[in-house]
Amino acid sequence: MDSIWDLFKPEELIRFGGLALLLIIIFLENGIFFGFFLPGDSLLFTAGLLAYPEVGVLDVSLEHLILYIGLAAIGGYYAGYFFGYKTGEALYKRKDTLFFKKQYIITAEVFYKKYGGVALVLGRFLPIVRTFAPILAGIVKVRPIVFFMFNIVGAFLWPLTIVTAGYYVGKIFPNALDYLNYIIIGFIVVTSVPVINSIRNDRKLKKAQ
């Protein structure tokens, strides 16, 4: 990587650190509160694209890539769950820092109240919510067996959907790598809209009260 900004470029991250760095990032972004800024969906899509044999950057089969990412995502969610379980309400009193904003946990809370346990599955597909949903589950002390089931389903549905999409884009469009930056921007815009709307609605509700 040539600069710190390459941290936000999924292709550069994978080319630099390979599968190991990919899995570390997935683990951090799925439950470690300071990992919310790391790429998630765009990283998975890029990994699928780079794993296509004709591209040949990631030397791993699609099935194994989904399995490894799913396991890393499960681990990240459990780390977040136990962190929330131990810190509890103290997290709401924590002061905002560069790596933590109280608004993020509130956004996850609103999403969780709306969708219940299913939020642990749906939240995988939303930045910020993906990081803080398991922490919130720990705070409200979701039953371990319930958390386990939703964690497993979401952890594998997420890469199964997005990694596979990237893989087959690489198969159908051999020159897709040339347009990867535009695809990533599209991913960021699409996945950010629901989160922005949630934050905006929460602020409107607070003003109304």
PyMOL commands that set and color helices and strands:
alter all, ss='L'
color gray80, all
select helices_A, chain A and resi 4-8+10-29+33-35+41-51+62-87+90-93+102-125+129-139+144-172+176-208
alter helices_A, ss='H'
color red, helices_A
deselect
rebuild
show_as cartoon
